[in-house]
């Protein structure tokens, strides 16, 4: 997940991801885009952005059911 500190939507997304992780085992990495110009340009106004296996699946909001389905496939 691409995020930045102080982002309320990022906090919500992290909670959804961690709840899903409690139901199914998977790796979770969070990348702070602060002070990284290329990442700020690509993701800055869309954070949080969640990728699964390199594919962008969510931005701004995460649907827990869609996340569970993506993890299961």
GUFI-79083 format. One record per residue (C-alpha): residue number from 0; y, z, x; residue in one letter. Coordinates in Angstrom, 1 decimal. Layout:
// GUFI-79083
+-----+--------+--------+--------+--------+
! num !      Y !      Z !      X ! residu !
+-----+--------+--------+--------+--------+
! NUM !      Y !      Z !      X !      A !
...
+-----+--------+--------+--------+--------+
// end
This chain:
// GUFI-79083
+-----+--------+--------+--------+--------+
! num !      Y !      Z !      X ! residu !
+-----+--------+--------+--------+--------+
!   0 !    0.0 !    0.0 !    0.0 !      X !
!   1 !    3.4 !   -0.9 !    1.3 !      X !
!   2 !    5.9 !    1.8 !    0.5 !      X !
!   3 !    8.8 !    3.9 !    1.7 !      X !
!   4 !    9.6 !    7.6 !    1.7 !      X !
!   5 !   11.6 !    8.8 !   -1.4 !      X !
!   6 !   10.2 !    6.1 !   -3.6 !      X !
!   7 !    9.2 !    7.6 !   -7.0 !      X !
!   8 !    7.2 !    4.5 !   -8.0 !      X !
!   9 !    5.4 !    4.7 !   -4.6 !      X !
!  10 !    4.5 !    8.3 !   -5.4 !      X !
!  11 !    3.1 !    7.3 !   -8.8 !      X !
!  12 !    1.1 !    4.4 !   -7.3 !      X !
!  13 !   -0.3 !    6.7 !   -4.6 !      X !
!  14 !   -1.4 !    9.2 !   -7.3 !      X !
!  15 !   -3.2 !    6.4 !   -9.2 !      X !
!  16 !   -4.9 !    5.1 !   -6.0 !      X !
!  17 !   -6.0 !    8.6 !   -5.0 !      X !
!  18 !   -7.4 !    9.3 !   -8.4 !      X !
!  19 !   -9.4 !    6.0 !   -8.2 !      X !
!  20 !  -10.5 !    7.0 !   -4.7 !      X !
!  21 !  -11.9 !   10.2 !   -6.2 !      X !
!  22 !  -14.1 !    8.1 !   -8.4 !      X !
!  23 !  -15.1 !    5.5 !   -5.9 !      X !
!  24 !  -15.1 !    5.5 !   -2.1 !      X !
!  25 !  -12.8 !    3.1 !   -0.4 !      X !
!  26 !  -10.3 !    3.0 !    2.5 !      X !
!  27 !   -6.7 !    3.6 !    1.7 !      X !
!  28 !   -3.9 !    2.8 !    4.1 !      X !
!  29 !   -0.2 !    3.2 !    3.4 !      X !
!  30 !    2.5 !    1.3 !    5.4 !      X !
!  31 !    6.0 !    2.6 !    5.5 !      X !
!  32 !    8.3 !   -0.5 !    5.5 !      X !
!  33 !   11.4 !    1.5 !    6.6 !      X !
!  34 !   13.0 !    0.0 !    9.7 !      X !
!  35 !   10.5 !   -2.9 !    9.8 !      X !
!  36 !   12.7 !   -6.0 !    9.1 !      X !
!  37 !    9.9 !   -8.4 !    8.3 !      X !
!  38 !    8.3 !   -6.0 !    5.9 !      X !
!  39 !   11.6 !   -5.0 !    4.3 !      X !
!  40 !   12.3 !   -8.7 !    3.7 !      X !
!  41 !    8.9 !   -9.4 !    2.2 !      X !
!  42 !    8.3 !   -6.2 !    0.2 !      X !
!  43 !   11.7 !   -4.4 !    0.0 !      X !
!  44 !   12.6 !   -4.7 !   -3.7 !      X !
!  45 !    9.0 !   -4.9 !   -4.9 !      X !
!  46 !    7.5 !   -1.7 !   -3.5 !      X !
!  47 !    5.1 !   -0.3 !   -4.0 !      X !
!  48 !    3.0 !   -3.4 !   -3.2 !      X !
!  49 !   -0.8 !   -2.9 !   -3.2 !      X !
!  50 !   -3.2 !   -5.2 !   -1.5 !      X !
!  51 !   -7.0 !   -5.1 !   -1.9 !      X !
!  52 !   -8.9 !   -7.0 !    0.8 !      X !
!  53 !   -5.7 !   -8.7 !    1.9 !      X !
!  54 !   -4.8 !  -10.0 !   -1.6 !      X !
!  55 !   -1.7 !   -8.7 !   -3.3 !      X !
!  56 !   -2.8 !   -7.3 !   -6.7 !      X !
!  57 !    0.0 !   -5.0 !   -7.8 !      X !
!  58 !    3.7 !   -4.6 !   -7.3 !      X !
!  59 !    6.0 !   -1.9 !   -8.7 !      X !
!  60 !    3.4 !   -0.5 !  -11.1 !      X !
!  61 !   -0.4 !   -0.1 !  -10.9 !      X !
!  62 !   -2.7 !   -0.2 !  -13.9 !      X !
!  63 !   -5.5 !    2.3 !  -13.3 !      X !
!  64 !   -8.1 !    0.2 !  -15.2 !      X !
!  65 !   -7.2 !   -3.0 !  -13.4 !      X !
!  66 !   -7.4 !   -1.1 !  -10.1 !      X !
!  67 !  -10.9 !    0.3 !  -11.0 !      X !
!  68 !  -12.1 !   -3.2 !  -11.9 !      X !
!  69 !  -10.7 !   -4.6 !   -8.6 !      X !
!  70 !  -12.4 !   -1.9 !   -6.6 !      X !
!  71 !  -15.7 !   -2.4 !   -8.4 !      X !
!  72 !  -15.8 !   -6.2 !   -7.7 !      X !
+-----+--------+--------+--------+--------+
// end
